[in-house]
């Protein structure tokens, strides 16, 4: 029988709908961690393995996605309020992966309560948040490389699509105060634009922010580099091609388009989808190259790179 602190009782709406030994077993394990104040690093593998088994049960039909989602929502509301997991579930701005949670991943936000802080440390240890932090550094390295290759007195022109919190931009200008760089940042979330403008206020003369839906608007100036870190893994193939074409069309000859997409290798995918309701379109290298070709890029123009975790791919197109 589950311990008395478990939310799974015989009167539970979860069990009324479909009683599940697998879910009950996971509940016992999870609540053991809750009573002890969260998992310690040596225990991460135990919880990760249990989440993968839960994901296997959903994929195999032993559990329904709805059943697991309801359970996770209930246990999070009861025991994990204020954690990164609760923030992911809340979708405060109406969508997963909003600018605020991305910035909290960048800055490794943790709860002040020690019993909840361990859960945030566990969240930040997952492969996906590590990859998100890595892509910030990837963009900064890319900017540095293009600046080194750029010649002439005119600024390097950069387009940043779905720019989110712009923590990466803030850090780059902070570390390169003399960089000859002009950037246009586009995001469809007005809250993200306002947040980024405040964060990047010292460099407003070199930054332009556009509150636009990139599916309908891309600035028309010529850019040396067009970049998008976290948009394309939310797009269908059709929209992927549409936006990629638009970005290619505004990139100068000799310039580069670089877009990120979560890879088909993501060890924390079950954690994201089951505990955070964070759904992405994961793509292989072959799929990314095929989509680039459908958007009009020749095979000898394209390559796929990745950050150190191997979870975020980056499609590079030389124009």
DASUL-V380501 format. One record per backbone hydrogen bond with DSSP energy under -0.5 kcal/mol. NH is the residue of the N-H (numbers start at 1). CO is the residue of the C=O. Records with the same first field share a line. If there is no record, write none. Layout:
NH: CO + CO
//
This chain:
6: 3
9: 7
12: 9
16: 12
17: 13
18: 14
24: 20
25: 21
26: 22
27: 23
28: 24
29: 25
30: 26
31: 27
32: 28
33: 29
34: 30
35: 31
36: 32
37: 34
38: 33
43: 40
44: 40 + 41
46: 43
47: 43
48: 44
49: 45
50: 46
51: 47
52: 48
53: 49
54: 50
55: 51
56: 52
57: 53
58: 54
59: 55
60: 56
61: 57 + 58
62: 57
63: 57
68: 64
69: 65
70: 66
71: 67
72: 68
73: 69
74: 70
75: 71
76: 72
77: 73
78: 74
79: 75
80: 76
83: 80
87: 83
88: 84
89: 85
90: 86
91: 87
94: 91
98: 95
102: 98
103: 99
104: 100
105: 101
106: 102
107: 103
108: 105
109: 104
114: 112
116: 113
117: 113
118: 114
119: 116
120: 116
121: 117
122: 118
123: 119
124: 120
125: 121 + 122
126: 122 + 123
130: 126
131: 127
132: 128
133: 129
134: 130
135: 131
136: 132
137: 133
138: 134
139: 135
140: 136
141: 137
142: 138
143: 139
144: 140
145: 141
146: 142
147: 143
148: 144
149: 145
150: 146
156: 180
158: 156 + 182
159: 225
160: 184
161: 159 + 227
162: 186
163: 160 + 186
166: 163
170: 166
171: 167
172: 168
173: 169
174: 170
175: 171
176: 172
179: 176
181: 179
182: 156
183: 206
184: 158
185: 183 + 208
186: 160
187: 210
190: 188
193: 189
194: 190
195: 191
196: 192
197: 193
198: 194
199: 195
200: 196
201: 198
203: 200
204: 201
206: 203
207: 204
208: 183
210: 185
212: 187 + 210
214: 212
216: 213
217: 213
223: 250
224: 157
225: 157
226: 256
227: 159
228: 258
234: 231
235: 232
240: 236
241: 237
242: 238
243: 239
244: 240
245: 241
246: 242
247: 243
248: 244
249: 245
250: 246 + 247
251: 248
252: 223
255: 252
256: 224
257: 317
258: 226
259: 315
260: 228
261: 313
263: 311
264: 283
266: 264
269: 266
272: 268
273: 269
274: 270
275: 270 + 271
276: 271 + 272
278: 272
279: 277
281: 233
282: 280
283: 262
288: 284
289: 285
290: 286
291: 287
292: 288
293: 289
294: 290
295: 291
296: 293
297: 292
301: 298
302: 298 + 299
303: 316
305: 314
307: 312
310: 307
313: 261 + 311
314: 305
315: 259
316: 303 + 314
317: 257
318: 301
319: 255 + 317
//
